[in-house]
């Protein structure tokens, strides 16, 4: 006698399991078909490098499933992307990474905020973060601010790739270095940065971007500028309402660059979903649309899957070693000599003042893990190597 329940389950699951090779599925869909996903424990990539010996034992693809994808969430400023990103990540069982802020640049690993040093520093060396930009977009330090944000987003995106390759988990990341140029374009149009800074930015962009894998999917939430300005008034936050930067010209330039350049270019390498988010929306609708994307619809040499399609396990290991072990080498793409833009150069005597203040600040007098104020002597004595990290200030 045939077990009809088993036959029905087999009939349902077989085609879905085939689709799971590359098509993303939500927790709801998995639960509806009784699919329980189990994968090996994550590799501790934040604490140690992924070595050649590791690659012989710890194969990269053994953790992969249909949700091992990198998704970028994009859209105008101030429309609630972070909350939607968290909801999407929860429903898809993925890891969410919010956009970077200048806090990651100014707050050291022991919690000390370097912005407290401003009173000791020359004006050109003082901190400049998002709040400063909103109030003083024409400030001399605005150019360095935007390039630092680009560098931070670049490092953050490397972390996202490393997480995917070492855990097998999907990642939803808010913003990416691929869209960072829209901010620079808007700043240039509004005369917040000079033509020379504009040229230097794109020199850095050309050096750095070829080393990154494109996302599997980009989700763009579209809100017209008039609606954004209306929301700013409703929120009534002084730093936004009184902002000299958040004006119609700046926001309209960003919108134009997103739609005419970013979405056009990224569509060549990634799947793209665009939503009218004027009145907000439902994350469940986005999840349903994501599940309908057939990532198996492409040939192996199609540009849209080329960055994430390797025929041999060792190729995967090579890519994984690159993004796990070589973050500082990748960041070195930004080490381009800059001489022609005064905004990006600090006089030598001011550099000396900045260096002295910075490395005598609380928590900065020792390499991380070796500071006797925060670590026991026994921990320091038997430490064989520095903590694996990248210092955004270096």
N, C-alpha and C positions, 0 to 999 in steps of 0.2 A: 504494500500500500504506500502511495506517495504522500509525504507530509506536505499538505498544501500550503501551510504557513511558511515552511522553509522554501518551497518553490516560489511563492509570491515574493518573499524577501530576496531571493536570489535574482528573480526577474527585475526587481526594482534596483537592487544595489549594483548589479554588474555594469550597466551602462553609466551609472553615476561614478563608479569607481574609475572607469576609463576616463571620464571627463575630469576627474580630480587630478590628473597629471599636471594640469596647469590652471584650471579654472578654480577661482576662489569660492569657498563655501562658508556660510555663517554657522554660528553655534546652533541656531534654530534648525537649519537644514540638516546638520549632522545629527542632532537629537532626533529629528523626525524619521530618520532611516536607521537609527540605532548605531551610528558610527562613532566609535571611541578612538580618538587619535592618541597613540602613545609613541614617544620618540625618546632617544637617549638623552641623558642629562646634558645640559649646555656645557660647552668647553669654557673654562674660566679665562676668557681672552683679556679681561681687564687686569688680571694679575700676572699673566705670563704670556710669552710669545708662542705662536703656533709654529713648531719647528719641523724640519724635514723628517725627523724620526716620528713626530706626532702624525705627520701626514700618512705614514705607512700603516699606522694603527687606527687613527681616528679619521675615517673618511668623511668628507664634507657632506655628501649627498645623503648619508644615512639618516640625517635629521630632517631632510626636506619632505614636505608634503605640498598639497595644492595651495596652501596659504603662505608658503614661503615666498613672500613678495615684498617689494619695497614700493610703498604708496606715498605720494607727496600731496599734501592738501594746500591749495593756494587760494588767493582771493585778496580783495582790498583790505586795508587796515580797519580794525575795530568792528568786525562783523560777527564775532563769536566763533572763529575757526577752532580755537582751542577746545571749546566745549563739544563741538561736533566731532572733532578728532578723537576725543576720549570716548564718545558714544560709539563711533565706528570701530575703534580698536576693541572695545568691550564686546561688541556683537560678533566681530570677526576673530576674536581670540588673538589679537595682535598687540604688539608693544607700541605705545604712543610716545612720541618725542616732540614736545612743544618747541616753538621757535626760540632761538637763542636771544639773550639780552646782554647788555653790557655788564650785568652783575657777574657773569662768568669770567669777565676780563678783570674786573676790579676787586672782587672778593676772593681772597686766597683760600687755600685748602684748610686753613685753620679758622676761617670765618672773619678774618679782619678785612675791613672795607678800605681799600687804598684811596678812596675819595676823601677820606679824613686827612690825607696829606696835603690837600690843595693849598692850605694856608702857608705851607713851607715852600711851595713851588712857584716858578715864573708862570705867567699867564699861559704861555704856549704849551706848558707841560701839565697844566691842570686837567682834571678829569672832564670828560664830555660824554654824556650818555643820552638816552632817549628823551628824558625830560628836558635836558639842555637844548636838544635839537628842536623840540616842539616850541620852545620859547625863543631860541636864537638861531634859526637855520642859516643865517648869514655869517655866523661866527667863524673866525679863523680856523677853529678846530673841527668844523663840520666835515671837512674833507677826510681827515684822518679817522674820524668817527665812522664814516661809511665804509672805508676800506677795512677797518678793524672788524666791522659787522660782517663784511664779506668773508674775511678770513675765519671768523668764528663759525659762520654757517658752513663753510667748507670743511672745517674740522668736525663739526657736528654731523655732517652728512657722511663723512668717513666712519664715524662711530656707528651710524645707522647701518651701513653696509657690513661692517664688522659684526654687528649684532645678528643680522640675517644669516651670515655665513657660519657663525660659531654656535648659534642656538637653533637654527631652522625656523625660528619664529618670524612671522611677518612683522613689518614695521610700518607705521603710519607716522610720517614726519611733517610737521607744520613748517612750510617754506623750505626752500633749498637754494644752494648756490646758483642753480640754473636760472632762477628768477630774480636774483639779487640786483641785476643790472637795471631793473625797472625803477628802483629807488634812485640809482645814480642818474638815470635819464631825466627823471623828474627834478632832481636837484640841479642838474645842469640847465634845464629849460628855465627854471625859476631863478637862475644865477646864484644858487647857493654854493656852487663850486666853480672853479675856473676851467678854461678849456684845457690847460695843461694837466690838471687833475683828471679830467675826463679821459684824456689820452693815456695817462698812466694806468688808470683803472682798467681800461681794455687791454693794455699790455699784460697786466696781471691775469686778467680773465683768459686771454689766449694761452698763457703759460700754464695755468692751473687746471682748466676745465677738461682738457682731453684725458686726464688721468682718472676721471670719475665714471662709474657705471651709471647709466640713465635709470630712472625709476621704471618699474613695470607699468605703473598707472599714475596719472595726475588727475586730481579732482579739483575743479575750479568753481568756486562759489561767486557768482556775479551779482554785484549790487551797484546800481547807478550812483554817480557822485552826489546827485541831489539828495538821495536817500541817506548816504553816509553823513552828509552835512546835517541833515535833519536828526539823525541818531545822535550826533555829537551834541546838538542843542538839548535833546531830551535827557542825555546822561548828565549834562551840566557839570562836568568835571572841569575845574578851573584850568588845568594844564592843557586841555583840549579846546575848550571854548575860547580861551584867550590866546591860543596858539597862532604864531605867525607863519608856521609851516603848513598846517592843515587847511589850506585854502583850495578853492575850486581849481585853479590852474595846476597846482601840484598833484591833486588827486586825479584830475582829468588826464594828465600826462601819464600817470601810472596806469590808469585804465587802458589808455591807448597802447602802451607798450606791452601790457599783459595780453591784449587781444590781437594786436597786429603783428607782434614779434614772438613773444614767449610761447603762446599756445600754438602758433603756426610751426615754430621750430621744434618744440618738444613732441608734437604729434608725429614727427618723422621717426622717433625712437621709442615712444611710449604710447600706451592707450590713454585716451583723454575723455573725461566726463565733465560736462559743463552744466551748471544749474543756475536758474534765476533765483537768487536768494534775497530778493527785495523785501519779502515778508517773512524771511526765515524759511525753515523747512523741516522735514522729518528725516532723521538719519536712516530710518528703516527703508525709505524709498531708495536712498543711495546704495544701501546694502543689497537690495533686490537687483538694482542695475549692475552692480559689481558682479553678482553671481551669474548674470547673463553673459558676461564677457567670455568669449571662447578663446582662451590663450593658446589652444591647440590648433587654431585655425590657420596658423602661419607655417611656412616652410622653415627649415632649420637656419637658412641664411637670411631670413627676413630681418630688416633693421630693428623691428620692434621687439624682437626677442634675442637679438644678437649678443647683447651684453650679458645675458643670463643663460646662455646655451652653450655648454661645453661637452664634447664627446667623450672625454676621458677624465677619470677621477683625479689624475695628477694635475690636469689643467685647473680644476676646481681648487686643488690644494695651492697652486701657484697664486691664484687670485686671492684666496683666503689669507695666505701669508703676506701678500702685498698690503691689504687693508687692516690686518691685525698687527703686523710687526713694523710697518714702515710709515706710520702716520707722520713722524717728524720729517721723513724724506719727502713725503707728498706736500707737506706744509712748506717745504723749502722752495716750492714753485713760486712762492711770494717773495723770495729773496732776489728781487730785481733792483738794481741800482736806481735810485731816484734822486735826481739833481735839479730838475727843471721846475719843480713846484715848491715854492717857499713854504706853503701850508703843510707840506709833508716832511720838511726838514727842520730839525731843532739845532740851534747853535751848540758848539762843543761844550762851552761853559755851562749851558743850561742842561745838557745831557748829563754832565757830571753831577749837578745838583739833584736831578731826577734820580740818577742811579744810586747816589748815596742815601737819599730819603727812602727809596723803594726797598733796597736790600737791608735797611736797618729797621724797617717796619716790623710790627709784631707778626711772627710766623715766617718771615722771609729771611731770617738770619742764617738758617740752615736748610739743606735740601730736605724735601718732604720725607718724613720718617726718621730724621736724625736730630730733631729739635728736642733737647733735654727737658724743655718746659712741658712738652706734650707727650713724651715717650719715656718709659722707664729705661734706666741705664742698661739693664740686661737685654732689652729689646734692641737697643742701638748696637751693643757690643757684638751680638750674634746675627745682626742683619748682614746678609751676603750681597745684597744688591739694592739699588734704589727702587722705589715703587714705580711700576710701569705707568707713565703718564705723559701728557704733552702740556707744556706750559704756554698758555696763550700769549704771555707777555714776551716770551723769548723771540 
